[in-house]
Amino acid sequence: MSYKRKFTLLTAVLMFFVIAGISRANEANEKININTASIEELTRLKRIGTKYAERIIKYRTEVGVFKNPEDIMKVKGIGSKVWELNQEMITVKLPDKK
């Protein structure tokens, strides 16, 4: 393979990783509304796996919407440590009524 072709290929691969990194960084900066988030969205929070994401959804379905972000600590197994790790990423907005 010629030098020019290798350089072009390397540039394309590097651009892919740069774009993917920017996209991932934007995703990480988005706040998660715990009143409407899916399991997949909730698992983006630190120390929240599928089991805890399911508990969050069950809580908001059975008890009602979260009024404050720190209300996430009312969910069984989620304490102050998890809250402290995620408080900048969690938001609470009421779901749209249909």
Backbone atoms as SQL, in Angstrom:
CREATE TABLE atoms (id INTEGER PRIMARY KEY, chain TEXT, resi INTEGER, resn TEXT, atom TEXT, x REAL, y REAL, z REAL);
INSERT INTO atoms VALUES
  (1, 'A', 1, 'MET', 'N', 0.845, -1.163, 0.000),
  (2, 'A', 1, 'MET', 'CA', 0.000, 0.000, 0.000),
  (3, 'A', 1, 'MET', 'C', 0.902, 1.241, 0.000),
  (4, 'A', 2, 'SER', 'N', 0.527, 2.211, -0.772),
  (5, 'A', 2, 'SER', 'CA', 1.342, 3.415, -0.874),
  (6, 'A', 2, 'SER', 'C', 1.217, 4.262, 0.393),
  (7, 'A', 3, 'TYR', 'N', 2.185, 5.130, 0.579),
  (8, 'A', 3, 'TYR', 'CA', 2.203, 6.015, 1.741),
  (9, 'A', 3, 'TYR', 'C', 0.954, 6.891, 1.764),
  (10, 'A', 4, 'LYS', 'N', 0.569, 7.414, 0.621),
  (11, 'A', 4, 'LYS', 'CA', -0.593, 8.307, 0.541),
  (12, 'A', 4, 'LYS', 'C', -1.874, 7.561, 0.941),
  (13, 'A', 5, 'ARG', 'N', -2.008, 6.339, 0.497),
  (14, 'A', 5, 'ARG', 'CA', -3.191, 5.548, 0.817),
  (15, 'A', 5, 'ARG', 'C', -3.227, 5.201, 2.311),
  (16, 'A', 6, 'LYS', 'N', -2.074, 4.850, 2.887),
  (17, 'A', 6, 'LYS', 'CA', -1.999, 4.556, 4.317),
  (18, 'A', 6, 'LYS', 'C', -2.363, 5.793, 5.136),
  (19, 'A', 7, 'PHE', 'N', -1.853, 6.942, 4.712),
  (20, 'A', 7, 'PHE', 'CA', -2.135, 8.188, 5.411),
  (21, 'A', 7, 'PHE', 'C', -3.628, 8.507, 5.369),
  (22, 'A', 8, 'THR', 'N', -4.251, 8.333, 4.224),
  (23, 'A', 8, 'THR', 'CA', -5.683, 8.593, 4.070),
  (24, 'A', 8, 'THR', 'C', -6.493, 7.649, 4.953),
  (25, 'A', 9, 'LEU', 'N', -6.132, 6.387, 4.954),
  (26, 'A', 9, 'LEU', 'CA', -6.829, 5.400, 5.774),
  (27, 'A', 9, 'LEU', 'C', -6.675, 5.714, 7.265),
  (28, 'A', 10, 'LEU', 'N', -5.474, 6.037, 7.681),
  (29, 'A', 10, 'LEU', 'CA', -5.219, 6.381, 9.074),
  (30, 'A', 10, 'LEU', 'C', -6.007, 7.627, 9.484),
  (31, 'A', 11, 'THR', 'N', -6.050, 8.621, 8.629),
  (32, 'A', 11, 'THR', 'CA', -6.811, 9.846, 8.903),
  (33, 'A', 11, 'THR', 'C', -8.293, 9.534, 9.060),
  (34, 'A', 12, 'ALA', 'N', -8.832, 8.698, 8.195),
  (35, 'A', 12, 'ALA', 'CA', -10.249, 8.331, 8.271),
  (36, 'A', 12, 'ALA', 'C', -10.557, 7.603, 9.577),
  (37, 'A', 13, 'VAL', 'N', -9.699, 6.687, 9.970),
  (38, 'A', 13, 'VAL', 'CA', -9.902, 5.939, 11.214),
  (39, 'A', 13, 'VAL', 'C', -9.835, 6.884, 12.417),
  (40, 'A', 14, 'LEU', 'N', -8.867, 7.780, 12.429),
  (41, 'A', 14, 'LEU', 'CA', -8.750, 8.735, 13.533),
  (42, 'A', 14, 'LEU', 'C', -9.968, 9.648, 13.618),
  (43, 'A', 15, 'MET', 'N', -10.469, 10.099, 12.487),
  (44, 'A', 15, 'MET', 'CA', -11.655, 10.963, 12.466),
  (45, 'A', 15, 'MET', 'C', -12.861, 10.215, 13.031),
  (46, 'A', 16, 'PHE', 'N', -12.979, 8.943, 12.699),
  (47, 'A', 16, 'PHE', 'CA', -14.076, 8.133, 13.233),
  (48, 'A', 16, 'PHE', 'C', -14.039, 8.132, 14.758),
  (49, 'A', 17, 'PHE', 'N', -12.860, 7.891, 15.333),
  (50, 'A', 17, 'PHE', 'CA', -12.746, 7.841, 16.785),
  (51, 'A', 17, 'PHE', 'C', -12.974, 9.204, 17.431),
  (52, 'A', 18, 'VAL', 'N', -12.551, 10.262, 16.783),
  (53, 'A', 18, 'VAL', 'CA', -12.791, 11.610, 17.310),
  (54, 'A', 18, 'VAL', 'C', -14.281, 11.901, 17.341),
  (55, 'A', 19, 'ILE', 'N', -14.977, 11.609, 16.253),
  (56, 'A', 19, 'ILE', 'CA', -16.420, 11.856, 16.177),
  (57, 'A', 19, 'ILE', 'C', -17.163, 10.987, 17.188),
  (58, 'A', 20, 'ALA', 'N', -16.778, 9.736, 17.303),
  (59, 'A', 20, 'ALA', 'CA', -17.418, 8.838, 18.273),
  (60, 'A', 20, 'ALA', 'C', -17.185, 9.335, 19.695),
  (61, 'A', 21, 'GLY', 'N', -16.001, 9.832, 19.976),
  (62, 'A', 21, 'GLY', 'CA', -15.684, 10.361, 21.305),
  (63, 'A', 21, 'GLY', 'C', -16.492, 11.593, 21.644),
  (64, 'A', 22, 'ILE', 'N', -16.658, 12.487, 20.687),
  (65, 'A', 22, 'ILE', 'CA', -17.458, 13.694, 20.900),
  (66, 'A', 22, 'ILE', 'C', -18.904, 13.313, 21.161),
  (67, 'A', 23, 'SER', 'N', -19.414, 12.375, 20.389),
  (68, 'A', 23, 'SER', 'CA', -20.792, 11.926, 20.566),
  (69, 'A', 23, 'SER', 'C', -20.987, 11.325, 21.954),
  (70, 'A', 24, 'ARG', 'N', -20.053, 10.522, 22.388),
  (71, 'A', 24, 'ARG', 'CA', -20.130, 9.883, 23.709),
  (72, 'A', 24, 'ARG', 'C', -20.037, 10.928, 24.823),
  (73, 'A', 25, 'ALA', 'N', -19.202, 11.945, 24.634),
  (74, 'A', 25, 'ALA', 'CA', -19.068, 13.000, 25.635),
  (75, 'A', 25, 'ALA', 'C', -20.365, 13.784, 25.766),
  (76, 'A', 26, 'ASN', 'N', -21.019, 14.070, 24.658),
  (77, 'A', 26, 'ASN', 'CA', -22.299, 14.777, 24.703),
  (78, 'A', 26, 'ASN', 'C', -23.347, 13.943, 25.413),
  (79, 'A', 27, 'GLU', 'N', -23.341, 12.644, 25.158),
  (80, 'A', 27, 'GLU', 'CA', -24.289, 11.740, 25.813),
  (81, 'A', 27, 'GLU', 'C', -24.066, 11.739, 27.319),
  (82, 'A', 28, 'ALA', 'N', -22.810, 11.754, 27.723),
  (83, 'A', 28, 'ALA', 'CA', -22.484, 11.735, 29.147),
  (84, 'A', 28, 'ALA', 'C', -22.896, 13.034, 29.838),
  (85, 'A', 29, 'ASN', 'N', -22.934, 14.144, 29.107),
  (86, 'A', 29, 'ASN', 'CA', -23.301, 15.434, 29.688),
  (87, 'A', 29, 'ASN', 'C', -24.803, 15.648, 29.770),
  (88, 'A', 30, 'GLU', 'N', -25.581, 14.836, 29.093),
  (89, 'A', 30, 'GLU', 'CA', -27.032, 14.986, 29.120),
  (90, 'A', 30, 'GLU', 'C', -27.573, 14.534, 30.468),
  (91, 'A', 31, 'LYS', 'N', -28.464, 15.343, 31.020),
  (92, 'A', 31, 'LYS', 'CA', -29.101, 14.962, 32.285),
  (93, 'A', 31, 'LYS', 'C', -30.159, 13.902, 32.024),
  (94, 'A', 32, 'ILE', 'N', -30.357, 13.062, 32.998),
  (95, 'A', 32, 'ILE', 'CA', -31.321, 11.974, 32.885),
  (96, 'A', 32, 'ILE', 'C', -32.523, 12.297, 33.764),
  (97, 'A', 33, 'ASN', 'N', -33.687, 12.359, 33.127),
  (98, 'A', 33, 'ASN', 'CA', -34.932, 12.611, 33.846),
  (99, 'A', 33, 'ASN', 'C', -35.413, 11.281, 34.418),
  (100, 'A', 34, 'ILE', 'N', -35.305, 11.127, 35.724),
  (101, 'A', 34, 'ILE', 'CA', -35.648, 9.840, 36.334),
  (102, 'A', 34, 'ILE', 'C', -37.147, 9.561, 36.324),
  (103, 'A', 35, 'ASN', 'N', -37.960, 10.531, 35.929),
  (104, 'A', 35, 'ASN', 'CA', -39.406, 10.298, 35.801),
  (105, 'A', 35, 'ASN', 'C', -39.792, 9.703, 34.456),
  (106, 'A', 36, 'THR', 'N', -38.926, 9.802, 33.471),
  (107, 'A', 36, 'THR', 'CA', -39.273, 9.309, 32.134),
  (108, 'A', 36, 'THR', 'C', -38.216, 8.392, 31.526),
  (109, 'A', 37, 'ALA', 'N', -37.071, 8.266, 32.163),
  (110, 'A', 37, 'ALA', 'CA', -35.956, 7.516, 31.581),
  (111, 'A', 37, 'ALA', 'C', -36.262, 6.027, 31.450),
  (112, 'A', 38, 'SER', 'N', -35.744, 5.453, 30.375),
  (113, 'A', 38, 'SER', 'CA', -35.850, 4.010, 30.148),
  (114, 'A', 38, 'SER', 'C', -34.779, 3.290, 30.972),
  (115, 'A', 39, 'ILE', 'N', -34.843, 1.975, 30.975),
  (116, 'A', 39, 'ILE', 'CA', -33.815, 1.186, 31.662),
  (117, 'A', 39, 'ILE', 'C', -32.443, 1.509, 31.089),
  (118, 'A', 40, 'GLU', 'N', -32.353, 1.594, 29.773),
  (119, 'A', 40, 'GLU', 'CA', -31.075, 1.878, 29.125),
  (120, 'A', 40, 'GLU', 'C', -30.530, 3.237, 29.550),
  (121, 'A', 41, 'GLU', 'N', -31.395, 4.234, 29.629),
  (122, 'A', 41, 'GLU', 'CA', -30.949, 5.571, 30.042),
  (123, 'A', 41, 'GLU', 'C', -30.521, 5.574, 31.507),
  (124, 'A', 42, 'LEU', 'N', -31.272, 4.914, 32.351),
  (125, 'A', 42, 'LEU', 'CA', -30.942, 4.878, 33.778),
  (126, 'A', 42, 'LEU', 'C', -29.617, 4.171, 34.041),
  (127, 'A', 43, 'THR', 'N', -29.293, 3.172, 33.238),
  (128, 'A', 43, 'THR', 'CA', -28.038, 2.441, 33.459),
  (129, 'A', 43, 'THR', 'C', -26.812, 3.264, 33.063),
  (130, 'A', 44, 'ARG', 'N', -27.008, 4.434, 32.477),
  (131, 'A', 44, 'ARG', 'CA', -25.876, 5.334, 32.213),
  (132, 'A', 44, 'ARG', 'C', -25.414, 6.017, 33.497),
  (133, 'A', 45, 'LEU', 'N', -26.243, 5.969, 34.529),
  (134, 'A', 45, 'LEU', 'CA', -25.852, 6.527, 35.821),
  (135, 'A', 45, 'LEU', 'C', -24.834, 5.603, 36.483),
  (136, 'A', 46, 'LYS', 'N', -23.944, 6.182, 37.262),
  (137, 'A', 46, 'LYS', 'CA', -22.916, 5.399, 37.948),
  (138, 'A', 46, 'LYS', 'C', -23.553, 4.507, 39.010),
  (139, 'A', 47, 'ARG', 'N', -23.119, 3.262, 39.033),
  (140, 'A', 47, 'ARG', 'CA', -23.572, 2.234, 39.982),
  (141, 'A', 47, 'ARG', 'C', -25.054, 1.886, 39.846),
  (142, 'A', 48, 'ILE', 'N', -25.644, 2.199, 38.708),
  (143, 'A', 48, 'ILE', 'CA', -27.033, 1.810, 38.447),
  (144, 'A', 48, 'ILE', 'C', -27.006, 0.789, 37.315),
  (145, 'A', 49, 'GLY', 'N', -27.259, -0.450, 37.678),
  (146, 'A', 49, 'GLY', 'CA', -27.356, -1.508, 36.684),
  (147, 'A', 49, 'GLY', 'C', -28.816, -1.759, 36.350),
  (148, 'A', 50, 'THR', 'N', -29.058, -2.817, 35.618),
  (149, 'A', 50, 'THR', 'CA', -30.422, -3.145, 35.196),
  (150, 'A', 50, 'THR', 'C', -31.350, -3.345, 36.390),
  (151, 'A', 51, 'LYS', 'N', -30.871, -4.031, 37.420),
  (152, 'A', 51, 'LYS', 'CA', -31.703, -4.315, 38.598),
  (153, 'A', 51, 'LYS', 'C', -32.183, -3.022, 39.260),
  (154, 'A', 52, 'TYR', 'N', -31.282, -2.070, 39.463),
  (155, 'A', 52, 'TYR', 'CA', -31.667, -0.810, 40.100),
  (156, 'A', 52, 'TYR', 'C', -32.492, 0.064, 39.163),
  (157, 'A', 53, 'ALA', 'N', -32.211, 0.016, 37.880),
  (158, 'A', 53, 'ALA', 'CA', -33.025, 0.762, 36.910),
  (159, 'A', 53, 'ALA', 'C', -34.466, 0.258, 36.944),
  (160, 'A', 54, 'GLU', 'N', -34.628, -1.050, 37.032),
  (161, 'A', 54, 'GLU', 'CA', -35.976, -1.625, 37.132),
  (162, 'A', 54, 'GLU', 'C', -36.668, -1.181, 38.423),
  (163, 'A', 55, 'ARG', 'N', -35.908, -1.100, 39.517),
  (164, 'A', 55, 'ARG', 'CA', -36.486, -0.645, 40.787),
  (165, 'A', 55, 'ARG', 'C', -36.933, 0.818, 40.706),
  (166, 'A', 56, 'ILE', 'N', -36.154, 1.644, 40.017),
  (167, 'A', 56, 'ILE', 'CA', -36.522, 3.057, 39.849),
  (168, 'A', 56, 'ILE', 'C', -37.833, 3.159, 39.082),
  (169, 'A', 57, 'ILE', 'N', -37.939, 2.406, 38.003),
  (170, 'A', 57, 'ILE', 'CA', -39.161, 2.437, 37.192),
  (171, 'A', 57, 'ILE', 'C', -40.344, 1.887, 37.992),
  (172, 'A', 58, 'LYS', 'N', -40.121, 0.814, 38.734),
  (173, 'A', 58, 'LYS', 'CA', -41.191, 0.241, 39.561),
  (174, 'A', 58, 'LYS', 'C', -41.647, 1.252, 40.612),
  (175, 'A', 59, 'TYR', 'N', -40.699, 1.936, 41.233),
  (176, 'A', 59, 'TYR', 'CA', -41.040, 2.933, 42.254),
  (177, 'A', 59, 'TYR', 'C', -41.909, 4.039, 41.662),
  (178, 'A', 60, 'ARG', 'N', -41.491, 4.601, 40.540),
  (179, 'A', 60, 'ARG', 'CA', -42.259, 5.722, 39.977),
  (180, 'A', 60, 'ARG', 'C', -43.616, 5.273, 39.446),
  (181, 'A', 61, 'THR', 'N', -43.740, 3.989, 39.084),
  (182, 'A', 61, 'THR', 'CA', -45.022, 3.462, 38.614),
  (183, 'A', 61, 'THR', 'C', -45.974, 3.222, 39.782),
  (184, 'A', 62, 'GLU', 'N', -45.448, 2.652, 40.862),
  (185, 'A', 62, 'GLU', 'CA', -46.291, 2.290, 42.002),
  (186, 'A', 62, 'GLU', 'C', -46.519, 3.434, 42.989),
  (187, 'A', 63, 'VAL', 'N', -45.506, 4.234, 43.244),
  (188, 'A', 63, 'VAL', 'CA', -45.595, 5.296, 44.248),
  (189, 'A', 63, 'VAL', 'C', -45.965, 6.635, 43.616),
  (190, 'A', 64, 'GLY', 'N', -45.465, 6.880, 42.430),
  (191, 'A', 64, 'GLY', 'CA', -45.701, 8.150, 41.749),
  (192, 'A', 64, 'GLY', 'C', -44.386, 8.774, 41.319),
  (193, 'A', 65, 'VAL', 'N', -44.496, 9.879, 40.612),
  (194, 'A', 65, 'VAL', 'CA', -43.302, 10.519, 40.059),
  (195, 'A', 65, 'VAL', 'C', -42.412, 11.059, 41.173),
  (196, 'A', 66, 'PHE', 'N', -41.144, 11.188, 40.841),
  (197, 'A', 66, 'PHE', 'CA', -40.186, 11.797, 41.759),
  (198, 'A', 66, 'PHE', 'C', -40.401, 13.310, 41.713),
  (199, 'A', 67, 'LYS', 'N', -40.442, 13.937, 42.878),
  (200, 'A', 67, 'LYS', 'CA', -40.638, 15.388, 42.931),
  (201, 'A', 67, 'LYS', 'C', -39.307, 16.136, 42.954),
  (202, 'A', 68, 'ASN', 'N', -38.290, 15.509, 43.531),
  (203, 'A', 68, 'ASN', 'CA', -36.949, 16.086, 43.627),
  (204, 'A', 68, 'ASN', 'C', -35.934, 15.037, 43.190),
  (205, 'A', 69, 'PRO', 'N', -34.824, 15.466, 42.597),
  (206, 'A', 69, 'PRO', 'CA', -33.816, 14.492, 42.170),
  (207, 'A', 69, 'PRO', 'C', -33.329, 13.584, 43.300),
  (208, 'A', 70, 'GLU', 'N', -33.178, 14.138, 44.503),
  (209, 'A', 70, 'GLU', 'CA', -32.671, 13.323, 45.614),
  (210, 'A', 70, 'GLU', 'C', -33.669, 12.281, 46.094),
  (211, 'A', 71, 'ASP', 'N', -34.907, 12.360, 45.607),
  (212, 'A', 71, 'ASP', 'CA', -35.904, 11.333, 45.940),
  (213, 'A', 71, 'ASP', 'C', -35.515, 9.958, 45.406),
  (214, 'A', 72, 'ILE', 'N', -34.520, 9.908, 44.536),
  (215, 'A', 72, 'ILE', 'CA', -34.046, 8.614, 44.031),
  (216, 'A', 72, 'ILE', 'C', -33.567, 7.742, 45.193),
  (217, 'A', 73, 'MET', 'N', -33.182, 8.380, 46.298),
  (218, 'A', 73, 'MET', 'CA', -32.722, 7.618, 47.466),
  (219, 'A', 73, 'MET', 'C', -33.857, 6.891, 48.175),
  (220, 'A', 74, 'LYS', 'N', -35.095, 7.152, 47.788),
  (221, 'A', 74, 'LYS', 'CA', -36.241, 6.432, 48.349),
  (222, 'A', 74, 'LYS', 'C', -36.376, 5.036, 47.743),
  (223, 'A', 75, 'VAL', 'N', -35.661, 4.801, 46.649),
  (224, 'A', 75, 'VAL', 'CA', -35.682, 3.496, 45.983),
  (225, 'A', 75, 'VAL', 'C', -34.777, 2.549, 46.771),
  (226, 'A', 76, 'LYS', 'N', -35.281, 1.357, 47.052),
  (227, 'A', 76, 'LYS', 'CA', -34.532, 0.368, 47.832),
  (228, 'A', 76, 'LYS', 'C', -33.168, 0.101, 47.190),
  (229, 'A', 77, 'GLY', 'N', -32.119, 0.229, 48.002),
  (230, 'A', 77, 'GLY', 'CA', -30.770, -0.071, 47.544),
  (231, 'A', 77, 'GLY', 'C', -30.006, 1.126, 47.007),
  (232, 'A', 78, 'ILE', 'N', -30.679, 2.253, 46.851),
  (233, 'A', 78, 'ILE', 'CA', -30.004, 3.451, 46.352),
  (234, 'A', 78, 'ILE', 'C', -29.870, 4.422, 47.519),
  (235, 'A', 79, 'GLY', 'N', -28.631, 4.666, 47.905),
  (236, 'A', 79, 'GLY', 'CA', -28.383, 5.522, 49.060),
  (237, 'A', 79, 'GLY', 'C', -27.625, 6.783, 48.702),
  (238, 'A', 80, 'SER', 'N', -27.094, 7.408, 49.731),
  (239, 'A', 80, 'SER', 'CA', -26.420, 8.692, 49.555),
  (240, 'A', 80, 'SER', 'C', -25.172, 8.587, 48.684),
  (241, 'A', 81, 'LYS', 'N', -24.493, 7.470, 48.712),
  (242, 'A', 81, 'LYS', 'CA', -23.281, 7.292, 47.909),
  (243, 'A', 81, 'LYS', 'C', -23.620, 7.368, 46.416),
  (244, 'A', 82, 'VAL', 'N', -24.653, 6.643, 46.011),
  (245, 'A', 82, 'VAL', 'CA', -25.083, 6.659, 44.603),
  (246, 'A', 82, 'VAL', 'C', -25.590, 8.052, 44.239),
  (247, 'A', 83, 'TRP', 'N', -26.325, 8.681, 45.137),
  (248, 'A', 83, 'TRP', 'CA', -26.826, 10.036, 44.900),
  (249, 'A', 83, 'TRP', 'C', -25.661, 11.002, 44.667),
  (250, 'A', 84, 'GLU', 'N', -24.655, 10.941, 45.532),
  (251, 'A', 84, 'GLU', 'CA', -23.504, 11.837, 45.403),
  (252, 'A', 84, 'GLU', 'C', -22.778, 11.635, 44.077),
  (253, 'A', 85, 'LEU', 'N', -22.671, 10.400, 43.631),
  (254, 'A', 85, 'LEU', 'CA', -21.989, 10.116, 42.366),
  (255, 'A', 85, 'LEU', 'C', -22.757, 10.634, 41.155),
  (256, 'A', 86, 'ASN', 'N', -24.078, 10.754, 41.280),
  (257, 'A', 86, 'ASN', 'CA', -24.918, 11.049, 40.116),
  (258, 'A', 86, 'ASN', 'C', -25.701, 12.353, 40.180),
  (259, 'A', 87, 'GLN', 'N', -25.601, 13.107, 41.249),
  (260, 'A', 87, 'GLN', 'CA', -26.481, 14.260, 41.411),
  (261, 'A', 87, 'GLN', 'C', -26.376, 15.282, 40.286),
  (262, 'A', 88, 'GLU', 'N', -25.242, 15.393, 39.634),
  (263, 'A', 88, 'GLU', 'CA', -25.092, 16.334, 38.517),
  (264, 'A', 88, 'GLU', 'C', -25.778, 15.833, 37.246),
  (265, 'A', 89, 'MET', 'N', -26.049, 14.540, 37.182),
  (266, 'A', 89, 'MET', 'CA', -26.643, 13.956, 35.971),
  (267, 'A', 89, 'MET', 'C', -28.149, 13.742, 36.075),
  (268, 'A', 90, 'ILE', 'N', -28.699, 13.843, 37.273),
  (269, 'A', 90, 'ILE', 'CA', -30.116, 13.530, 37.475),
  (270, 'A', 90, 'ILE', 'C', -30.950, 14.802, 37.469),
  (271, 'A', 91, 'THR', 'N', -32.063, 14.739, 36.761),
  (272, 'A', 91, 'THR', 'CA', -33.037, 15.818, 36.782),
  (273, 'A', 91, 'THR', 'C', -34.419, 15.211, 36.965),
  (274, 'A', 92, 'VAL', 'N', -35.359, 16.050, 37.361),
  (275, 'A', 92, 'VAL', 'CA', -36.736, 15.607, 37.540),
  (276, 'A', 92, 'VAL', 'C', -37.643, 16.587, 36.809),
  (277, 'A', 93, 'LYS', 'N', -38.319, 16.074, 35.826),
  (278, 'A', 93, 'LYS', 'CA', -39.336, 16.839, 35.104),
  (279, 'A', 93, 'LYS', 'C', -40.566, 15.956, 35.044),
  (280, 'A', 94, 'LEU', 'N', -41.712, 16.569, 35.151),
  (281, 'A', 94, 'LEU', 'CA', -42.940, 15.786, 35.080),
  (282, 'A', 94, 'LEU', 'C', -43.150, 15.279, 33.663),
  (283, 'A', 95, 'PRO', 'N', -43.625, 14.045, 33.529),
  (284, 'A', 95, 'PRO', 'CA', -43.878, 13.513, 32.185),
  (285, 'A', 95, 'PRO', 'C', -45.003, 14.294, 31.506),
  (286, 'A', 96, 'ASP', 'N', -44.923, 14.391, 30.184),
  (287, 'A', 96, 'ASP', 'CA', -45.979, 15.055, 29.410),
  (288, 'A', 96, 'ASP', 'C', -47.267, 14.268, 29.535),
  (289, 'A', 97, 'LYS', 'N', -48.360, 14.976, 29.745),
  (290, 'A', 97, 'LYS', 'CA', -49.667, 14.307, 29.789),
  (291, 'A', 97, 'LYS', 'C', -50.186, 14.183, 28.375),
  (292, 'A', 98, 'LYS', 'N', -50.755, 13.029, 28.083),
  (293, 'A', 98, 'LYS', 'CA', -51.245, 12.781, 26.718),
  (294, 'A', 98, 'LYS', 'C', -52.738, 12.796, 26.674);
